[in-house]
């Protein structure tokens, strides 16, 4: 279970979910028709080794990503990666040169996207997660100026970001990819408020959000995991998330001068030729609740 001041590295707690996502991106890249290609996702998995490397070589038959749920999750990560890559391309074309990755995890966009000259990418995350990424990509040159901001997003991260040179008077582009479910509702509104306060007109933000599960169903999932049954995600997933939502992002940002647009994940899957899981399946239950949201501050 989560606690107020819990910490993690890339193999434990919330950090392990970043590794699960990286493995899904690496499997997507192996397809003959990938929706998105992240060449560094494989690097991260092989740096950890064990089942993560075996998985990419066709082994680890019991791994959660080899299941029916796993196939849907790989498709989900492929299109989600494409969505946020496209979002950053739009922001860069519009002249934004400050990029903020909230809970950066194993996001490699500072290394793989074609950033315009003068772009600075700020990566905010737990210290040990950033340590792992830096070691795994030692010798690889980023395509933008990269600045690590080692901070817990439940703490005073705006102050830490400003201390690393962020300029609130200049436009910026922010993402919260795979983040909100790991924050209680109070921390979600603090996150949104921090983004809004630090964003000059012409700034961009994109988030992934999910409608919370029914409280009884969520409690039952947590009880299953506590009894020793892993979720379809391959670990104690439901004990890591909060299943809370302060307010849908389009409404929150829209009320504060942002022009917001939400795309249901199922629509984005269809638009990129990926199957939508059955609503009755574990993957379908998850997929149907998710929206990809982007907004511009006018």
C-alpha positions in Angstrom: 0.0 0.0 0.0 1.1 3.6 -0.6 2.0 6.0 2.2 2.4 9.7 2.4 6.2 9.8 2.1 6.9 6.6 0.2 9.9 6.5 -2.2 11.0 4.0 -4.8 13.6 3.1 -7.4 13.0 1.6 -10.9 12.3 -1.9 -9.6 10.0 -1.1 -6.7 6.5 0.4 -6.1 5.5 3.1 -8.6 8.9 2.9 -10.2 8.3 -0.6 -11.4 5.3 0.6 -13.4 7.6 2.8 -15.5 9.6 -0.3 -16.3 6.4 -2.2 -17.3 5.5 0.7 -19.6 9.0 0.8 -21.1 8.8 -2.9 -21.9 5.4 -2.3 -23.6 7.0 0.4 -25.7 9.9 -1.9 -26.6 7.4 -4.6 -27.7 5.5 -2.1 -29.8 8.7 -1.1 -31.5 9.3 -4.7 -32.5 6.1 -4.9 -34.5 6.3 -4.6 -38.4 4.0 -1.6 -38.2 4.7 0.2 -34.9 2.6 3.2 -34.0 5.6 4.7 -32.2 9.2 3.7 -31.9 11.2 4.4 -28.7 14.7 2.9 -29.3 15.7 3.5 -25.7 12.8 1.5 -24.1 14.8 -1.6 -24.9 17.9 -0.1 -23.4 16.2 0.4 -20.1 14.8 -3.1 -20.0 18.2 -4.7 -20.8 19.8 -2.5 -18.2 17.6 -4.1 -15.6 18.0 -7.6 -17.1 16.4 -10.8 -16.0 12.8 -11.3 -17.3 12.8 -7.9 -18.9 15.5 -8.8 -21.3 14.1 -12.3 -21.9 10.7 -10.8 -22.7 12.2 -8.8 -25.6 13.9 -11.9 -26.9 10.7 -13.9 -27.0 11.1 -15.6 -23.7 9.4 -15.1 -20.3 6.2 -16.8 -21.3 4.5 -16.1 -17.9 5.2 -12.4 -18.1 2.0 -10.3 -17.8 2.8 -8.6 -21.1 2.5 -12.0 -22.9 -1.2 -12.2 -21.8 -4.4 -11.0 -23.5 -4.2 -8.0 -21.2 -0.6 -7.5 -22.2 -1.4 -7.4 -25.9 -4.0 -4.7 -25.3 -1.6 -2.8 -23.0 1.2 -2.8 -25.6 -1.3 -1.3 -28.1 -2.3 1.3 -25.5 1.3 2.3 -24.9 2.0 2.6 -28.6 -0.8 5.0 -29.3 -0.3 6.9 -26.0 3.4 7.5 -26.9 2.3 8.7 -30.4 -0.2 11.1 -28.8 2.3 12.8 -26.6 5.0 12.8 -29.3 2.6 14.6 -31.6 1.7 17.0 -28.8 5.3 18.0 -28.3 5.8 18.4 -32.1 2.9 20.9 -32.2 4.2 22.8 -29.2 7.8 23.0 -30.6 6.4 24.2 -34.0 4.6 26.9 -32.2 7.8 28.1 -30.7 7.8 26.6 -27.2 11.3 25.9 -25.9 10.6 24.8 -22.3 9.5 21.2 -21.9 8.4 19.7 -18.5 8.1 16.0 -18.0 6.2 15.5 -14.8 7.1 12.1 -13.2 9.4 11.6 -16.1 10.1 7.9 -15.3 11.7 6.2 -18.3 10.5 8.9 -20.8 13.3 9.2 -23.4 11.9 12.2 -25.3 14.9 14.3 -24.3 17.0 11.9 -26.3 14.9 10.8 -29.2 12.7 13.7 -30.4 14.1 16.2 -32.9 14.0 19.3 -30.7 14.7 22.8 -32.1 17.8 24.6 -31.0 17.5 26.2 -27.6 15.0 23.7 -26.2 15.4 22.8 -22.5 13.7 19.6 -21.2 13.1 19.4 -17.4 12.6 15.9 -16.0 11.0 15.7 -12.6 11.0 12.5 -10.7 12.3 10.6 -7.7 16.1 10.7 -7.3 16.7 7.0 -7.7 14.6 6.8 -10.9 16.6 9.7 -12.4 19.8 8.0 -11.3 18.9 4.8 -13.1 18.0 6.6 -16.3 21.3 8.6 -16.3 23.3 5.4 -15.8 21.4 3.4 -18.5 21.9 6.2 -21.1 25.5 7.0 -20.1 27.3 8.1 -23.3 24.0 8.9 -25.2 23.8 12.6 -26.1 20.3 14.2 -25.6 18.8 16.1 -28.5 18.0 19.1 -26.2 19.5 20.5 -23.1 18.3 18.2 -20.3 17.9 19.2 -16.7 17.1 16.7 -13.9 14.9 18.0 -11.1 14.9 15.3 -8.3 11.7 16.0 -6.5 8.6 14.2 -5.3 5.5 15.7 -7.0 3.7 15.7 -3.6 6.3 18.2 -2.4 7.1 21.8 -3.5 8.1 20.9 -7.1 7.3 24.4 -8.5 10.1 25.8 -6.3 12.5 23.1 -7.3 11.7 23.7 -11.0 12.3 27.4 -10.7 15.6 26.7 -8.9 16.7 24.8 -12.0 16.2 27.7 -14.3 12.6 27.4 -15.5 11.3 30.7 -16.7 7.6 31.2 -16.0 7.5 34.3 -18.3 8.2 32.1 -21.4 5.8 29.6 -22.9 6.2 26.0 -21.8 4.8 22.6 -22.6 3.9 20.1 -19.9 2.9 16.4 -19.8 1.5 14.2 -17.1 1.7 10.8 -18.8 0.6 7.9 -16.7 0.8 10.0 -13.6 -2.6 11.1 -12.2 -3.7 7.7 -11.0 -0.7 7.6 -8.7 -1.7 10.9 -7.0 -4.5 11.5 -4.4 -7.0 14.0 -5.5 -5.5 16.8 -3.4 -2.1 16.3 -5.1 -3.8 16.3 -8.5 -5.2 19.7 -8.0 -1.9 20.9 -6.6 -0.3 19.7 -9.7 -2.8 21.4 -12.0 -2.5 24.6 -10.0 1.3 24.5 -10.2 1.2 24.1 -14.0 -1.3 26.9 -14.4 0.7 29.3 -12.1 3.9 28.7 -14.0 2.5 28.8 -17.5 2.7 31.9 -19.6 0.1 32.6 -22.4 0.9 30.3 -25.3 1.8 27.4 -23.1 0.6 23.8 -23.7 -0.3 20.9 -21.4 -1.3 17.3 -22.0 -2.4 14.7 -19.5 -3.7 11.2 -19.4 -6.6 10.8 -17.1 -9.0 8.0 -16.1 -12.5 7.9 -14.6 -12.2 6.3 -11.1 -13.5 2.8 -10.6 -16.5 2.0 -8.5 -15.3 2.1 -4.9 -16.5 -1.4 -4.1 -14.9 -2.9 -7.2 -11.7 -1.1 -6.5 -11.6 -2.3 -2.9 -12.2 -5.9 -4.1 -9.2 -5.6 -6.5 -7.0 -4.4 -3.7 -8.2 -7.2 -1.4 -7.3 -9.7 -4.2 -3.8 -8.4 -4.4 -3.4 -8.4 -0.6 -4.4 -12.1 -0.6 -1.5 -12.8 -3.0 -3.1 -12.6 -6.4 -1.3 -10.3 -8.8 -3.3 -8.1 -11.1 -3.3 -8.5 -14.9 -0.5 -5.8 -14.7 1.8 -8.4 -13.2 2.1 -6.9 -9.8 0.3 -5.1 -7.0 -1.1 -2.4 -9.3 -4.3 -1.6 -7.4 -2.4 -1.0 -4.2 -0.3 1.6 -5.9 -3.0 3.8 -7.3 -5.4 6.1 -5.5 -8.6 5.8 -7.7 -9.4 9.4 -7.1 -10.1 12.4 -9.4 -10.3 16.0 -8.2 -11.9 17.3 -11.4 -11.7 16.3 -15.1 -8.8 18.1 -16.7 -10.8 19.7 -19.6 -13.1 21.3 -17.1 -10.4 22.4 -14.6 -8.1 24.0 -17.3 -11.0 25.3 -19.3 -12.3 27.3 -16.4 -8.9 29.0 -16.1 -8.4 30.3 -19.6 -7.1 27.1 -21.3 -8.6 25.8 -24.5 -8.9 22.0 -23.8 -9.7 19.0 -26.0 -10.2 15.4 -24.8 -9.8 12.3 -27.0 -11.1 9.0 -25.6 -8.4 6.3 -25.7 -10.7 4.0 -27.6 -11.1 6.6 -30.4 -7.3 7.0 -30.6 -6.8 3.3 -30.9 -9.2 3.0 -33.8 -7.7 6.0 -35.5 -4.3 4.3 -35.6 -5.6 0.9 -36.6 -5.3 -0.8 -33.2 -8.1 -3.1 -31.9 -10.2 -1.9 -29.0 -10.4 -4.6 -26.2 -13.7 -6.1 -25.3 -15.4 -4.0 -22.6 -15.7 -7.1 -20.4 -12.0 -7.9 -20.5 -9.4 -6.6 -18.0 -7.8 -4.5 -20.8 -11.2 -3.2 -21.9 -12.2 -2.2 -18.4 -9.1 0.0 -18.2 -9.1 1.3 -21.8 -12.7 2.5 -21.6 -12.1 4.9 -18.7 -9.0 6.7 -20.2 -8.9 10.0 -22.1 -6.0 11.9 -23.6 -6.3 15.6 -22.9 -4.4 18.5 -24.3 -4.9 22.2 -23.8 -3.4 25.6 -24.8 -3.3 28.7 -22.6 -4.8 31.6 -24.5 
